[in-house]
Structures are given as structure tokens and as C-alpha cells.
Amino acid sequence: MKILTVCGMGFGTSLMVKMTIDDILKEVGFKADVEASDIGSVMGREFDLIVTSNDMENQISVSEDKIIYLKNMTSKQEIKEKLITFLNNNN
């Protein structure tokens, strides 16, 4: 599975979310390739899931079943709940 974490510039927030997702995946024993990306680099890339903030909702055009929008990009609890739900529904 390929997961992209996306923010405006592709390093600050998306890198932090990438590290959080890496930790969560390790906790639950799931393997995935997680990469941080900027908003401009998303299209044309292959992925199974995008994780980004609610602020990016109108800027990314992908199927709703391939994206998780976060209210709080620093909340491990929110990220974990939404990620686990996605994994359970797509594996």
C-alpha cells in the first residue's frame, strides 16, 4: 500500500504526519510505503491513500474513498482512528 501525506509545501506538516502514520502502522503491524508530498506533486503519482488537512479539501481532486481529511494534523488519536477505519474497509 502507498500512502501520501500532503501539505502545502511537502515538508513540515506532511513529514510530521508521515512519521505519525509510520508509528501507527508499526503499532498495528501493517506495512505500507508512506511518503510526504506537497500539494503540487500529488497528481500523476500512484497512491492508495492520501492523508491531508481539511484545508486541502478543495485543492485535491481524487475519489473520496482514497483520501482522509484531518481536522488536527497533530492529533495522533484522530490520525489513528481514521487510518484504522480506512485499513479495515480496504483490506
Beta strands, then each sheet from edge to edge (+ up, - down):
strand 1: 2-7
strand 2: 33-38
strand 3: 49-53
strand 4: 67-70
sheet 1: 2+ 1+ 3+ 4+
end
